[in-house]
Amino acid sequence: MENTTLKLRGMSCASCARSIEEAISSVNGVSECIVNFGWSYAKK
């Protein structure tokens, strides 16, 4: 399994983080996605 970390901009709330997490998780081949609002990154 390959891990990827993405730097994110423009998140203003935890709801934004959840929306991004759901979008990334829906991509074919992604088994898990964690979006951290406080640190503005996504890790899959």
C-alpha positions as CSV (number, residue, x, y, z in Angstrom):
1,M,0.0,0.0,0.0
2,E,1.3,3.4,-0.9
3,N,0.8,6.4,1.4
4,T,0.3,9.9,0.1
5,T,0.2,13.2,2.0
6,L,-1.5,16.3,0.4
7,K,-1.1,19.8,1.7
8,L,-4.6,21.5,1.6
9,R,-5.6,25.2,1.5
10,G,-8.9,26.9,2.1
11,M,-10.4,24.7,4.8
12,S,-12.2,26.9,7.2
13,C,-14.0,24.3,9.3
14,A,-14.3,20.7,10.3
15,S,-17.2,20.4,7.8
16,C,-14.8,21.3,5.0
17,A,-12.4,18.6,6.2
18,R,-15.2,16.0,6.2
19,S,-16.3,17.0,2.6
20,I,-12.7,16.6,1.4
21,E,-12.4,13.3,3.2
22,E,-15.6,11.9,1.6
23,A,-14.5,13.1,-1.9
24,I,-11.0,11.5,-1.6
25,S,-12.5,8.3,-0.1
26,S,-14.8,7.9,-3.1
27,V,-11.9,7.7,-5.5
28,N,-11.4,4.2,-6.9
29,G,-8.4,2.5,-5.2
30,V,-8.5,4.6,-2.0
31,S,-9.1,2.4,1.0
32,E,-8.7,5.0,3.7
33,C,-8.4,8.8,3.9
34,I,-7.8,11.0,7.0
35,V,-8.1,14.8,6.7
36,N,-6.8,16.8,9.6
37,F,-8.4,20.3,9.8
38,G,-6.0,21.6,12.3
39,W,-2.9,20.8,10.3
40,S,-4.5,21.3,6.8
41,Y,-3.4,18.0,5.3
42,A,-4.9,14.9,3.9
43,K,-3.3,11.5,4.2
44,K,-4.4,8.4,2.3
